[in-house]
Amino acid sequence: CSHLSTAQYLSFTAYKVFSGWANSLSSFSYTVSSAFAAWELRKLKVEAEKRQKEEDDKNNVPLEEREARAAKEKLQPGMNGIADLFGPNPTPEHKQKVRNHTKTLSSNLIGLLWEVTKGDISSTLRIVCNKVLRDHSVTSETLSRRSEALLILAEEFKKNSADEKNGLQDFITKMGTQT
């Protein structure tokens, strides 16, 4: 790699390995957090279904009406949105738990998508840089100029970009899923 100094090459390689590992760790963290929030929402849905059954029993709701409601839910799940998770006569505490877990799940899914997108862009950028810097059809002088240009471009992007975590947090806030 004559167009890059050994230190630059090793630094770049170490960065690629570490950033790939860190990206995988972040994605895993968002996945686990999303699964936990989804599990909690499922538990709240079961609570709501239990309250619905108790309410139906108390009001002697006919079996046909209960079955029709269940069939409608199977055909059109989630048509009532978050209200499906509330059930009949929800307590303010239950409503707040549903809202909190829904926001947490949304934020985590957005974070996961952010990490996947970031990984895709990084991977594409690595492929392009490798093609530009390992082009055998040009002289070593041209490769050297290309590597210098890429370093200048990278510095400009770094200098003018927002902090990654602040960018994600800003996006989540704009989406209205801030917890």
Salt bridges, closest charged atoms under 4 A:
GLU40 OE2 - LYS43 NZ 3.20
GLU40 OE1 - HIS101 NE2 3.98
GLU47 OE1 - HIS94 ND1 3.46
GLU49 OE2 - LYS45 NZ 4.00
ASP56 OD2 - ARG69 NH1 2.80
ASP57 OD2 - LYS53 NZ 3.02
ASP57 OD1 - ARG66 NH1 2.77
GLU93 OE2 - LYS97 NZ 3.79
GLU115 OE1 - LYS118 NZ 3.07
ASP135 OD2 - ARG146 NH1 3.25
GLU141 OE2 - ARG145 NH1 3.03
GLU156 OE2 - LYS159 NZ 3.14
GLU164 OE2 - LYS118 NZ 2.37
ASP170 OD2 - LYS174 NZ 3.17
